């Protein structure tokens, strides 16, 4: 190889950069990669923005100019040697190569991200979105499996940028979630993937690729229900000196929720949440609740998931609760509740109790996408049976659960 044709700026192990580096291997050109950069700072400096105005990473700098977007960088490097065939050997092949590049960005990457990123902690978990992503990935894999039934490569008879791009887009899926059971349905794609993985140009960039043995799963954060540490009292701050009057700006008027306009309640929800978090549920928190609860200012609901017969793994049921609670964030200052998973794998249920400000289901809850999947049944909090069941649910134990097992759950507080 001769001198470097340019420098790529990126964070370490960026799979989007691998496309360019594999293309460089085929074209026998050298590309420098600078990974000792601090994301969020380096790519926001005036110097970087002067070269790459959107601050995107990776960015590629060479004598001829600067390029951002990983596909554009890979295209440039693939074009440096005309007889390598990476961009196709005819106009129709060139168009087909671009077809797979676009397909990869539109059909694989979004679904891959929605499936993997919650597992890796890069984005919140959303059960419905993950299920949809898995369906989308299976659809793409089925189509590719049919395409590769009688073909060694995606375009023509040699490796092209189409193969490199699609391979890199599927790489993390093959490493993280495509276990043996999943892969067994896509033998043609597997053969194609392993053919590429064993080529020296791919190995020189990616090393030995280990296929997934156990499918990675989303693990929800530990529940904080039993946390009893009290916050240390904050030291009083000295009063700040008054600043000289400046030009006054009109104050932003925040629109009040209809729930803020309800008659004042004697029950302080935030005090209750703190007491519940920092004390034993039975008898301390239970006694506190019934001593202070305002049945006129709040309403109580028994909550049941409508589709318990569709639930499978208990951890997935708990994830479903977590996603529901995340999307209820705007209701947090007006409600408290718990949803519990009981039973066992392939035979479990989601149920619980909520108290909500006011005497009817608020629009803030009705607007949550998951709300139609749950039944909120208003109950009489003075009924001894309701009281006993409510106490067991907020304690996650008691006679209510004598005939079943409390597996997990979450508290909305």
Buried (B, 14 or more C-beta within 10 A) or exposed (E): EEEBBBBBBBBEEBBBBBBBBBBBBBBEBBBBBEEEBEEEEBBEEEEBEEBBEEBEBBBBBBEEEBBBBBBEBBBBBBBBBEEBBBBBBEEEBBEBBBEBBEBBBEBBBEBBBBBBBBBEEEEEBBBEBBEBBBEBBBEBBEEBBEBBEEEEBBBBEBBBBBBBBBBBBBBBBBBBBBBEEBBEEBEBBBEBBEBBBEBEBBBEBBEEBEBBEEEBEBEBEEBEBEEEEEEEEEEEEEEEEEEEEEEEEEEEEEEEBEBEEBEEBEBEBEEBBBBBBBBEBBEEBBEBBEEEBBBEBBBBBBBBBEEBEEBEEBBBBBBBBBBBBEBBEBBBBBBBBBBBBBBEEEEBBBBBBBBBBBEEBBEBBEEBEBBEBBEBEEBEBEEEEBBEBBBBBBBBEBEBBEEBEBBBBBBBB
